[in-house]
């Protein structure tokens, strides 16, 4: 019976709602047995809601405490890897909690799964460092407001340290692998704005909670809009380069945050990016090894001419 109850719990966790007949078929029992096992889960502290009638069924509801989860092998390994990544991630305040949760999980992992988790742990290192750390309370406050469609009041620090108070309609949090961004509609400016989450300090609202009707994000894709802005806007130089190769040839060199790559037919593509250091950009372009033409800015063309002259002199030409 215990095995069957655990199987029932696993099914309830996989889908939002189940009909009694479906559960009975999956478990190869009668609907009466399903009702009995549901009662058993309730005795164990699980809140299972039920509805009657032709469309009736069972749903595992959120309770006052987190019950044990039933995970299959792949899910257990995925959770272990995810917790380890969170322990060294970009959200402040969850490192210790992630390590404690990971320790609990690894103590209960079946022996057959330990080699898989150990192999991933011993052969994987994180190279995601360097990005700013976001306070976990800030991140959850933003996420909660966006999820509930509630206006968000916060203090925002710009790149030069100037602060301003913003009252926005939060839409989506976007994580680029290095930074967290909030895409929101700023009513005072009547336009969409992208904010770095590590520069946001939520403020208590002076008025009752105000709800809003979510707007369609620019272009219908919040992540794409944020990436278009952050690949060039924060930098001193906005750069446009045309490569004499299809976009696929640069797939190994370009990431979502390094630039926006646009195909220009079968034998060319254009990269829009940004940089504060022309030397670093030229070093990056040299590593790619694909012929290119600088479209913008003029400073980059001048820098390349000067650098080419110095290289020719160094070569004794």
Residue pairs with C-beta under 8 A, 6 or more apart in sequence:
1 37
1 40
4 27
4 29
4 37
5 37
5 40
5 41
6 70
7 26
7 27
8 23
8 27
8 34
8 37
8 38
8 41
9 41
9 46
9 60
9 70
10 70
10 72
11 18
11 23
11 26
11 27
12 18
12 41
12 48
12 58
12 59
12 60
13 60
13 69
13 70
16 59
17 57
17 58
17 59
18 57
18 58
18 59
19 55
19 56
19 57
20 31
20 34
20 35
20 56
20 57
20 58
21 31
22 57
23 31
23 34
23 58
24 30
24 31
24 33
24 34
27 33
27 34
27 37
29 37
34 58
38 48
38 50
38 58
41 48
42 48
44 67
45 63
45 65
45 67
46 60
46 63
46 67
47 60
47 61
47 62
47 63
48 58
48 59
48 60
48 61
49 58
49 59
49 60
49 61
50 56
50 57
50 58
50 59
51 57
71 79
73 110
73 112
73 113
76 105
76 109
76 110
76 113
77 113
77 116
77 117
77 120
79 105
80 102
80 105
80 106
80 109
80 117
80 120
81 117
81 120
83 98
83 99
83 101
83 102
83 105
84 98
84 102
84 121
85 126
86 94
86 95
86 98
87 94
87 95
87 98
87 99
87 102
88 95
88 126
88 128
89 95
89 98
89 128
90 128
90 131
90 132
90 133
90 134
90 175
90 178
90 179
90 180
91 133
91 134
91 135
91 136
91 139
91 180
92 133
92 134
92 135
92 136
93 135
93 136
93 137
94 136
106 114
106 117
109 117
128 177
128 178
130 178
131 177
131 178
131 179
132 179
132 196
132 198
133 198
134 180
134 197
134 198
135 198
138 197
138 200
138 201
138 202
139 173
139 180
139 197
141 152
141 202
142 152
142 170
142 173
142 182
142 197
142 200
142 202
143 173
144 150
145 151
145 152
145 170
146 152
146 170
146 171
146 172
146 173
146 182
148 211
149 169
149 211
149 212
149 213
149 214
150 170
150 209
150 210
150 211
150 212
151 167
151 168
151 169
151 170
151 205
151 209
151 210
151 211
151 212
152 167
152 168
152 169
152 170
152 184
152 202
153 165
153 166
153 167
153 202
153 203
153 204
153 205
153 206
154 165
154 166
154 168
154 200
154 201
154 202
154 203
155 163
155 164
155 165
155 166
155 200
155 201
155 203
156 163
156 164
156 165
156 166
156 195
156 199
156 200
156 201
157 163
157 199
157 201
158 164
158 199
159 234
165 203
166 184
166 186
166 188
166 193
166 195
167 187
167 188
168 184
168 185
168 186
168 187
168 193
168 195
169 184
169 185
169 187
169 212
169 214
169 215
170 182
170 184
171 182
171 183
171 184
171 185
171 214
171 215
171 217
171 222
172 182
172 183
172 217
172 222
172 223
172 226
173 180
173 181
173 182
173 183
173 197
174 180
174 181
174 182
174 183
174 222
174 223
174 226
174 227
175 181
176 226
176 227
176 230
176 256
176 257
177 255
177 256
177 257
178 257
179 196
179 197
179 198
179 230
179 257
180 196
180 197
180 198
181 194
181 195
181 196
181 197
181 226
181 230
182 194
182 195
182 196
182 197
182 200
183 192
183 193
183 194
183 217
183 222
183 225
183 226
184 192
184 193
184 194
184 195
185 191
185 192
185 193
185 215
186 192
186 193
192 217
192 218
192 225
194 225
194 226
194 229
194 230
217 225
218 225
219 225
227 256
227 257
227 260
228 260
230 257
231 256
231 257
231 258
231 259
231 260
231 272
231 273
231 274
232 238
232 239
232 259
232 260
232 272
232 273
232 274
233 274
234 274
235 274
235 275
235 276
236 274
236 275
236 276
237 274
237 275
237 276
237 278
237 281
237 297
237 299
237 300
238 272
238 274
238 296
238 297
239 259
239 271
239 272
239 273
239 274
239 275
239 281
239 294
239 296
239 297
239 300
240 270
240 271
240 272
240 294
240 295
240 296
241 270
241 271
241 273
241 285
241 292
241 293
241 294
241 295
242 264
242 268
242 269
242 270
242 271
242 292
242 293
242 295
243 249
243 250
243 268
243 269
243 270
243 271
243 288
243 290
243 291
243 292
244 267
244 268
244 290
244 291
244 292
244 293
245 267
245 268
245 269
245 290
245 291
246 263
246 265
246 266
246 267
246 268
246 269
247 261
247 262
247 263
247 269
249 269
249 290
250 261
250 269
250 271
250 288
250 290
253 287
253 288
254 261
254 271
258 273
259 271
259 272
259 273
259 274
260 271
260 272
260 273
261 269
261 270
261 271
262 269
262 270
262 271
262 272
263 269
264 270
270 295
273 281
275 281
278 299
278 300
278 303
279 303
281 300
282 300
282 303
282 304
282 307
285 292
294 300
294 301
294 304
